[in-house]
Amino acid sequence: MKIAALFGGAATGLFVAFLQYMIQLNEHRDIERFKKLGIREVLAHREGKEYYAKLIEGSRARVWVLGNTANRFLEDFAHVHREDSRALLDALARGVRVRILLPLPHYLSEADQARSAVSLKRMRELSLESRNFEFKFYDHQPAHSLVVVDDECLVGPIFPHVESRDSPAIHTHTGSSFVKHYMTHFEQEWASAREV
């Protein structure tokens, strides 16, 4: 009886260990799949100013933005009077090349058109202050946002009735197969976009 109980306990323990191993193996495969895609983080929303600030503060070569109005981006990172909101200005002073690509305002809601007008004024000021700051407008509805800082990339959707700060984003490496087409899309859009 004791031997049967011992074997039963050992068999149960081995079975549990085998199940745990299979679960861990499956999790390992999932993690490896994410690593191959270069995914660093999945953000439930894009509201984290500190998250983006850390990337911009460490920038050396480029900051590219494809968005809706860029109003919050400029307010958070290119504010003239706030020391805690100057990461983009400091990057420009270091010689980082900044490109912002937005839709023509008539593709935006009324509220976003007002934000776009504020952004346009600020972008014109920045382009006069620094030769490294450029901005253009594309001629269609916005579909996704993209922030590229050197080799880091955050990409997410633009939904018509959802604030961009409430939309998700995926942080990945620019060499990732996941964002390869987004990067190509930005360059193609930039080449055909208008200066205003």
Order of alpha helices (4+ residues) and beta strands (2+ residues): alpha-beta-alpha-beta-alpha-alpha-beta-alpha-beta-beta-beta-beta-alpha
